[in-house]
Amino acid sequence: MFSTPERHAVRQRSARALGLTAALLVGLNLRPAVTTVAATLEEARLALELSAVETTVLATLPVIAFGLSAPLGPWLARRYGVGAVLLWSMWALAAGLLIRVLWPALLLPGTFLVGAAIMAAGTLLPQFLKSLDASGLWVGLSSMSFGVGAALGASLVSPIYAASGQRIDVAWGVWALPALVAGIPLLVGVIRMRSEGGAPPPQRPALDFAPRATRTMALLTLVFGLQALLYFAMTAWMPLLLLDRGHDSAQTGWLLAWFSIAGFVPTLITPILARRRAVLVWVGPGLGIAIAVGMLALYFSSNEQVFWVVGGLGAVQSAAFGLSISLIVTMSANPSTAGVVSAVGQGVGYAFAGVGSLGIGLLHTLTGGWMLSFAVMAVLGLVLSVVVAAAIRRPVVDVAVKPALSQLQSDR
């Protein structure tokens, strides 16, 4: 029989394993809602009789929702706990995915709910990983799960669409099931925590920002926003570029999946490399330069070259995402700070990404071609390189989280 300390250690290891499993499952669900739409955007436009503007809004609305709903996850987490809010996010994601296909009139509201649920979960994952004391490997695995989910969505949606008799509601709605599955370990964790009396008390914290911390957070926000803009602009508009060049929907879906698959290993190893200062100084800024080169290469590539160019671009963009998540985790002194940095960085960053991705699409609509859109994205890649170089030289952020006066009085 285990002694009391041994039983406590076993419970802690079990809880940590459950939490890490939940983090991977949540990550798997944070991209299919975006890539499934991107891979079947033309089919959706025809089936739902959408105008060009409505199609553009549909493609970019989740990212816009990311920015508008950014404070929601951290606000709820302070009152009910990170695990509980992650669970609710998965349930809300499943509901949004079903709403937008069961009631076509609610296509855009349902899509906004999907984006808000993804944002809540994505914002809280760094804080969740920090609370689990996740290693660089686990941060990498969690980041990689985003790419795995994106690849699954992009590669499977067209076959599901064809097998269902070309029903866009089935092709999109089936992705509610993985979201419900992701909630299972979270539900177990929440029930276990509450049975052991470990639920966090409600908090209304006041944040103490030092000027140095504010500058670092601004740079981390720019890093996250720039890489997110470039990623979601590519996810939304690359399929249309490929369709314009003569590829069919199935081919564009597989190339979009390849864009994510090529990033599996880079996303995994980047957070590990990011903890090595000597490597980070060169690799971090180099990613932005590689993205700029990749954008230009994709625009000028032939159909015979596009497979390799898409793979290379997917690798460096996924690495940039892994770097941005890793910087949020490693440059935060504690879980509370990670939650604040994640909320600010991802919230403002995604708002910037949503507007920017929409702008990239509108540039194409206004000019009738893709040259200006890809030139702008190449320039943004170079800007990302400069911002990363500045961010990695900043000190670790420590935001003091203090109970508000009303909370202190209620505790007396």
Stockholm file with secondary structure:
# STOCKHOLM 1.0

chainA/1-412         MFSTPERHAVRQRSARALGLTAALLVGLNLRPAVTTVAATLEEARLALELSAVETTVLATLPVIAFGLSAPLGPWLARRYGVGAVLLWSMWALAAGLLIRVLWPALLLPGTFLVGAAIMAAGTLLPQFLKSLDASGLWVGLSSMSFGVGAALGASLVSPIYAASGQRIDVAWGVWALPALVAGIPLLVGVIRMRSEGGAPPPQRPALDFAPRATRTMALLTLVFGLQALLYFAMTAWMPLLLLDRGHDSAQTGWLLAWFSIAGFVPTLITPILARRRAVLVWVGPGLGIAIAVGMLALYFSSNEQVFWVVGGLGAVQSAAFGLSISLIVTMSANPSTAGVVSAVGQGVGYAFAGVGSLGIGLLHTLTGGWMLSFAVMAVLGLVLSVVVAAAIRRPVVDVAVKPALSQLQSDR
#=GR chainA/1-412 SS CCCHHHHHHHHHHHHHHHHHHHHHHHHHTSSHHHHHHHHTHHHHHHHHTCCHHHHHHHHHHHHHHHHHTTTHHHHHHHHHCHHHHHHHHHHHHHHHHHHHHHCGGGHHHHHHHHHHHHHHHHHHHHHHHHHTTCCHHHHHHHHHHHHHHHHHHHHHHHHHHHHTTSCHHHHHHTTHHHHHHHHHHHHHHHHHHHHTTCCCCCCCEEEECCHHHHHHHHHHHHHHHHHHHHHHHHHHHHHHHHHHTTCCHHHHHHHHHHHHHTTHHHHHHHHHHTTCHHHHHHHHHHHHHHHHHHHHHHHHCCTTTHHHHHHHHHHHHHHHHHHHHHHHHHTBSSHHHHHHHHHHHHHHHHHHHHHHHHHHHHHHHHHSSSHHHHHHHHHHHHHHHHHHHHHTTSCCBCCEEEECHHHHHHHC
#=GC SS_cons         CCCHHHHHHHHHHHHHHHHHHHHHHHHHTSSHHHHHHHHTHHHHHHHHTCCHHHHHHHHHHHHHHHHHTTTHHHHHHHHHCHHHHHHHHHHHHHHHHHHHHHCGGGHHHHHHHHHHHHHHHHHHHHHHHHHTTCCHHHHHHHHHHHHHHHHHHHHHHHHHHHHTTSCHHHHHHTTHHHHHHHHHHHHHHHHHHHHTTCCCCCCCEEEECCHHHHHHHHHHHHHHHHHHHHHHHHHHHHHHHHHHTTCCHHHHHHHHHHHHHTTHHHHHHHHHHTTCHHHHHHHHHHHHHHHHHHHHHHHHCCTTTHHHHHHHHHHHHHHHHHHHHHHHHHTBSSHHHHHHHHHHHHHHHHHHHHHHHHHHHHHHHHHSSSHHHHHHHHHHHHHHHHHHHHHTTSCCBCCEEEECHHHHHHHC
//
